[in-house]
Amino acid sequence: MPALVIKDLPAVLHRRLKDDAIQHHRSMTQQAIVILEQALHRVRPIGEFTPYRGAFPLTNDFINKAKNEGRR
């Protein structure tokens, strides 16, 4: 299994991680994995996006008109 070494971890973060681990009855490693999973789950991978669903379609004509009016 891959490993991760975090160098120069600030003492305050180390203490908070340790306290969280104790509170959730986990090792510090387990708690760090849970935190990373939660944080990375919220981030959408590159390439995924939500299509525009506005009140009007974004056509090339609309975009060009907006550019000509000085909107960027």
N, C-alpha and C positions, 0 to 999 in steps of 0.2 A: 504494500500500500504506500502511496506517496506520502512524504512528510513535508512539514513546513517549519522552518526556524524563523522566529521573529527576533531580530537583533535590536538592541537599544529600546526595548519596550519601556515606556515611562512607568515609574513606580506606581503612579496613581492608577493607570490602566491595569497594571498587574493586580493591584489590590482590588479594584472593582471587579475584574474577572474572577478573582478568587472568591470574593464575597458572593457574586452571582452563582458560581459553581456550588458553593456551600448551600445557598438558599434553595437551589434546585436539585440538590443531592446528586451532583455530577462531579466528575473530575474536571480540572481546568481545561484539559484537552477536549473533553466532551462538550463542555460549555462553549468553548471557542468555535467548535464545529457547528453547534446549534446556531450561534450568533451569525456565523458566516453564511450558513444555509438560509436563514431568515433574510439577511440583508441582500444576498444575491438573488433570492427568489423574487424580490420586489423589482429588480432591474430587468427590463426587457432585453433580450439578446439583440445585438446589432442586426438589422435587416427586418425586424418586425416593426410594424407601425399600424396605427389606426387610420383608416381612410378618412378623408375629409367628408363630413356629412352636414355641411352648412345649409343655409337657407337658399343658396343659389349655387349652381355648378361653377367650378373653377376652370374656365375654358382659357385657351391661349389668348383669345380676344380680350377677355376680362383682365388677365394678367398684364398684357401689353398696354391696355388702356391705363391701368393703375400705375405702371412704370412711367408712362408718358406724363401722368399727372404729378409725378415726383414721389410716389409711394414706393418704398422698397422693403 
